[in-house]
Structure formats: structure tokens, C-alpha cells
Amino acid sequence: MQKIMIIEDDPVIRDELSLLLENEGYAACAVTDFTEIPLQVSDAAPDLILLDLGLPGRDGLTLCAAIRRCSKIPIIIVTSRNSSADELRALSLGGDDYITKPYDIPVLLARIRAVLRRCGGVPEPDILEANGLRVRLARGEASANGKSAELTRNEVQILACLLSRAGEIVSRAELIDTLWENQIYIDDNTLSVNMTRLRVKLDGLGLPGFIKTRRGMGYQL
């Protein structure tokens, strides 16, 4: 069972996060003593850290840098600070992702899964299947109805994200984060171009309309 450490001084938010993570199958450990946090991180050896920035006695950005100097444990900043300057500084100091409060729970959980996957905490299957489509991730190949098509890296990642959450709506922001991780700026049209090319290949496999656009929300299988 993967362990996630919560570094959050608001007891209500801390308890809600602990319950949420435990219901999702993670082991949650919460910091309540905000002294010597890097030492607590070392002792607990979590797989991932959820870090608030507004902590008593020490700024979370300073703490992020201190943790990163002695550990490679992935850190997701979860904070009410919504300025681009804070986000840029958090990422430059070693944060792996940045989420602002109030957050959408499915998005938070998706970000946690994505960071764990990128950092090697979640093994990825080589084959994903749904609705008649079979994707071999390592080969970059999709097949259906006796036909196959080669996929680009981005097309593989789009399908992997959608297939792993078949039936759910995946937002454009989530897909952009999955494809380009923490790059500071990506033209939104870049995702549209990749999606259009992927849909053409799926049409060629006899799967027209396989990826549905949910206007204002994202994409869904």
C-alpha cells in the first residue's frame, strides 16, 4: 500500500484528505508537529507528499526546498495561493505539481496518480483495452476490428489516460498535464491538433466517435 504524507495545518482539511486517501486505498500519515518536518519525512518514508504553503513557523516553499535537498520523494503543492509567481517558484524549488484550493477531488486524485506514475510509484500495464480498442503502450500500437495503427508518443499518452478512466470525463487541463507535465506554457491548440490526428487513426480502425467531446468539460470514452 502506498503511503502519502499530508503536511497541512488546517485540521479539518487534514482529516478530510486523510479520509479521502484511505478510501482510495492509500495509507495516509499526517503531520501535526510542524517542527523538524524533513526529519519526519525521512522517518515516515512516504511515496508522495501533499504540502500546504501556509504553515506555522515556516513557509511551505522553504520547506519544499529543504525536503528536496535530502529526498527525491515527489511533492504536490496543495495551497490557496493562486499566483503564477508562487506556482513558478514552487516548481523551481522541486515541487512536482501545484494544485490550488478549493480543488476538485477527482482532479486531485488524478494528479496524485499521475505524479506517482511519473515517479515510478505506480507500475503501468503494457496493454489497455476498452470498447473494442486494444492499445499496446510499449509498441505504440492501437488495434481494433482486425486493423492496427502506429501511434505517436502523445497519442499513446492520450489513449492511456482516457482508457485508464473509461467512462469518466477527463478535462483538457488534465490531458495537457499528462502530456507535457510541468512545462510552464503549452498552447491549448496543440492538444486539439494531437486529438484530431488520433481521431483520424481511430476512424481508420473502424471506431468513429470513439472519443467523445463533452463541451466545456473535456473528453470521454
N, C-alpha and C positions, 0 to 999 in steps of 0.2 A: 504494500500500500504506500503510495507516495505521500510525503509529508509537506504541508505548506505552512510556513510561519507567517503569522499576522502581526505586523507592527503598527498598531493603531491605538491612539489614546482614548478615543470615544468608546466607552464600554458597550453602548447599545450597538454601534456599528460592528465592534469587535465580536460580540456574541452572535450577531446576525450572520457575519461572514463565517464564523466557526461552524454554525449550524448548517449553512448552505454548503460548505465544502464537505462536511461529514456526510450530508445527504447525497452528495455526488460521488462518494466513495474515497475521498481523500482523508488523510489524518491531519487534523488541524491543531497547531500549537500557537498560542497567543502570548505575546509579551505583555506583561503587566508592570514589570520593573524596568524603567527606561534608563537605567544606568548600565554601563558595560554591555551594550547590545551586541557589538561584534563578538564578544566572548560567548554570549548566549547563542548567537548564530552558530559559532563553531561547535559548541556543546550539543546543540539540537540537530545539527547537520540536516537541515531541511532540503527538499528538492527544489523549492521555489519560495520566494519571499514576496508578500504583499506589503508595501511600505507606504505609510502616510507621510506627508511632508511636515505637517504642523504638529510636531511632537514637543512635549515638555522638556525644557532644558537643552535641547539640541535640534538644530534644523535638519529636516529629513534629507536634504541634498548633501549636507556634510556627512551624514550617516551613510548615505548611499555610497559616497566615495570611499569612506572608511571600510565598509564591508567589501567593496570591490577590490581594495588593495590586498586583502587577505583571503579572498574567496572568489570562486567563479560561479557561485550559486546564482541562478537567474533572479532578477529583481523586477517586479512590476510596480510602478508607482501608482498609487490609488489616492487621489487628492482632490480637494475642492479648488485648488489653484488652476485656473484655466488659461493662463497667459502662455503665449508661444515661447516667451523667453524662459519661463520655468521649465517647459517641456524640453526645449532645446538643451538647457543646462543639465537637466536630469538624464537625458540620453547620453550627453557627452561625458557625464561622470560615471557612466557604467550601467544605467538603467536599461532594461531590455524592452520595456514597453511603458506607456503612460496613459492612464485612464482617469478621466475627471468625474467627480461626483456631481450630481447623482448619476449613477451608472445603470445601464440596462443589464439585468442579471444574465440573460443568455449571452450577451456580448462579453461580459466579464469572464464567464466560463469558457467561451470560445477563445478569448485571448490567453487564458491560462493554459488551455490545451495546446494552442499554437506555440507559446513560448517553451513549454515542456518538450514539445516535439522538436523544435529547432535546436534545443539544448541537449537532445538525446535522452530525455526523460520518458518519452513515450515511443515504443517501437512501432513503426509504421508497417502495415501489411503490404505485401507486394502486389496483391490483386484486390481490386474493389469492383463490386458488381451491384447494379440496381436497375430495375425497369428494362431489362434486356440488354444493357450495356455492360461490357466487361473491359476493365482498364488494367493493363499490366504497367505498373508505375516504373519499375526499373528499365523496362524496354521502351517506354514512351509510346505505347501502342493501345489503341482502342479497337474493340471488335463487337459486331452485332450482326445478326441475320446472315452469317456466313461471310461477312466482309470485314476488312480491317483497314485502319488508317494510322499513319505515323503522327505523333503529336509533338509539339514543341514543349519546352520546359514549362512555359507559362500555361499552356493548355492542359498539361498534366496536373499542375497545381490547382487550376480552376476546377477541374473534374474531381480531383481528390477531395477538395474542400466540400463541394456540393454532394458528392456521393457519400462521404462520411456523415453527412447530415441530411440524408434523403428525406424529403417531405417538409423540412424546415425552410424558412426564408432566410437566406444569407444576404446581408447587406453589401452594397458596393464597397463601403469602408472596410468591412471585414476581408473581402477578397483582395482589396488593394494592400491591406496589411499582410495578408498571407503571401502575396506575390512579391512585394517589394519591401517587406519587413519595415525597418525603421528609417528608410530614406526620407529626407525632410520634405520633399515635394515631388509628387507624381501627377502629371496631367491626367485628369479624370477620363479624358478621351482615350488614353492608352488602354484602359481596361475594356472600353467599348470595342476598340479595334480587335483586341485578342478574343473577345466574346463572339464577335461577328465571324471571325475566321474559324473558331471552334464550331460554331453552329453550322457552318457550311460543311465541315467534315462530318458532323453528326447526321446531317441531311443525306450525305453520301452513303452513310451506313444504314439508311432506311429508318432514321429516328428524327423525323421533322418535329419541331416543337418540344424536343426532349428537355431543353432548359427554358423554363417559363420566366418572363419578366413580370414581376409584381410591382407595378408602378408606384414610385415613392417609397418602396420598401427594399427591393433588391431582386434576387433570383431564387428560383425554387425548382426542384425536380418534380 
